[in-house]
Amino acid sequence: MKRTKLFLLFFLASGIMAFAQEKTIIQNYIEEYRELAIAEMQRTGVPAAIKLAQGIHETMAGTSPLVIKSNNHFGIKCKSNWSGASVSHDDDARGECFRKYPTALDSYRDHSNFLKGSQRYASLFQLDPMDYQAWAYGLKKAGYATNPRYPGIIIKLVEEYNLQDYTLIAMGKRQPGDWSLAKKQETAEPEKVEAIQAVLKTETPVIIQPAYPEGEFRINETRVIFARKGVSYLSLAQQYNISLARLFEFNDMRPSEMTAFDQLVYLQRKRKTGNEEFHVVKPGETLQSIAQVQAIRLESLQEYNYLKNDMQPAVG
C-alpha cells in the first residue's frame, strides 16, 4: 500500500510539474512575440492582447507541428487568393492547405492584413480595442474558428497572462519597460494540493468502466464500438470495411495485433471538440484514454490544455 501511495504521489507531482512547464512555455512565447504584436497593433489596429492570445492558442505556444513546419502562427489556410508557399496539414479534413511563411514576422503581418482587409471582420475594428471580450466573441461570430469554446479560450489567455498590458503599451498608455508578464509561482495551487491529499487517503484507484451497448453506437456524433480484450484489430477493420491504418489513426494509437484491454474503438475520425465541456481527471487516466471517452482527437485535447506528447494532466 505504501508503494502505491508513493507511485500516486509521483504521478501527481509529475502532473503539477508539467502544468508549471506549460506555463513557462506560454510565458516564453509571449516574451518572444510581444513586440511583434505591439507593432502590428500600431500598424493595423488589431489588439496586441488578442493577437498574442490567438498566437498562443493556434500554435500551442509555438510548439505545434503546423507552426514548426510553416511559421504559421494563426492557422490561416491558403484560400483562393493565396499565391505564396504552402504546407499540407490535417485539420477539419485531411491534408488541408495552410499558408507557409519565411518568418514569424511575415505570419504576424499577414494575420493583421487578413483581418483588416476582409469585409467579414470589418465590424471588429469598430470595437473598443481594449474590449478583448468583444473581440474574442466577434472573431467567433465572423467565422474565424469553428470551436464554440474559442472566445472563452482567448479571454482566459488574455486574463491569465495579463495580455492587456501589451494593448496598453501599443496605445501609449503604458511604457514598453513596464512589462508585467504574469510570472506566477510554479507551485501547486490550493485545489491541486487538495486533490493530492484526497488521493493519498484512498486505496489503490479503480477506474469504473461505463456500460456500453453491443455493436455500433455513437459518442459525440462519432461512430464507435466497445471491443473486449483480445479482439483482433484486423478483424474489426474488415468487419466495418475500414483500412487497418485508418482504424489506428482514428483511435490515436500505434499499430498492434489485438486489443490489450476492454476499450472503445472509433470507426471514423473523432471530433475537434469533446462530448462534454470539461473532464475531471481521475487517477489512472491518460490523455489518450480521456480522448477516447470524450470522442475528441488527441491533438485537439493537447492543444486545448497546452500539453505536449510527453505530458499528462494532474489528477483533479
Secondary structure, 3 states (H helix, E strand, C coil): CHHHHHHHHHHHHHHHHHHHHHHHHHHHHHHHHHHHHHHHHHHHCCCHHHHHHHHHHHHCCCCCHHHHHHCCCCCCECCCCCCCCEEEECCCCCCEEEECCCCHHHHHHHHHHHHHCCHHHHHHHHCCCCCHHHHHHHHHHCCCCCCCCHHHHHHHHHHHCCCHHHHHHHCCCCCCCCCCCCCCCCCCCHHHHHHHHHHHCCCCCCCCCCCCCCCCEEECCEEEEEECCCCEHHHHHHHCCCCHHHHHHHCCCCCCCECCCCEEEECCCCECCCCCCCCCCCCCCCHHHHHHHHCECHHHHHHHCCCCCCCCCCCC
